[in-house]
């Protein structure tokens, strides 16, 4: 994915391609990194990222779940 920052430390546990978009589950180095990921994915044409669900871990990393959906104009009929 060209919109994911190359310097972002990201561990992906689950990537599901759905008819409407994608679902991504994983860990980042912190809430700021999760926010960076969402901001960058929102720059992809025709894609809108829902606010992520996050959980701070004891080691300071963050578990996240996010869903990105394609704009209705870009969906096949």
N, C-alpha and C positions, 0 to 999 in steps of 0.2 A: 504494500500500500504506500503509494508515493506521498500521502499526506501525514504519515506517522513520522515525527521528528527522528532523524537518525541517531541523535544523542540521547534519546529517551530510553531509560532502562525499563524494560517491559517484559514480563513473563506472562505468556498467554496460556491459560488452561483450557479454554474452550473458544472456538470460533465457529459460529453457526451461520451459514448463508441461508436466508429465508427469502421467500418470494418478495416480501416488502423491503428487505434490507439485510442487516447483519446484527448478530448478537455477539458480544465479546466479553469474556470473563477472564480475569487475571490479577496480577499484582504489579504495582509500581513502587517507586521509592518514596512516594508521599502524595498528599492531596494536591500539591502544586503540579506534580507530574501528571496526575489524572486530569487536572484541569487543562494542562497543555495538550494532552491527547484529544480531549473533547474539542478544544478550540481549533486544532488542526484538522480534525475530521469534519468539522462544520464548514471548512473551506472547500471541501470536495463538492464539485457541482452536482446539484440534484440530491444531496444527502443532508439530512437533519438528524442531529444526535440528541436523544432525550437526556435529561439530567441523569448523571450516573448515580448508582447506588454504591456507596463506599463504606468500608469498615477499617478503622485503624487497628493494626496488629501491635502486639507488645514490642516487637523489634523496630517499630517506627514505619514499617512499610504499610502499604494500603492495598486491601483487596477491593476490586471494583467489578461492577457489572454494568454494561451499557448496551444500549440498543440504538442503532442508526437506521433510519427509514428513508427510502427514496421519495422524492416529491411525487405527488400524484400525477403530474404532467409527464413524468418520465416512465411511468409504469405501463407495461403492455396491456392492451385491452383483451 
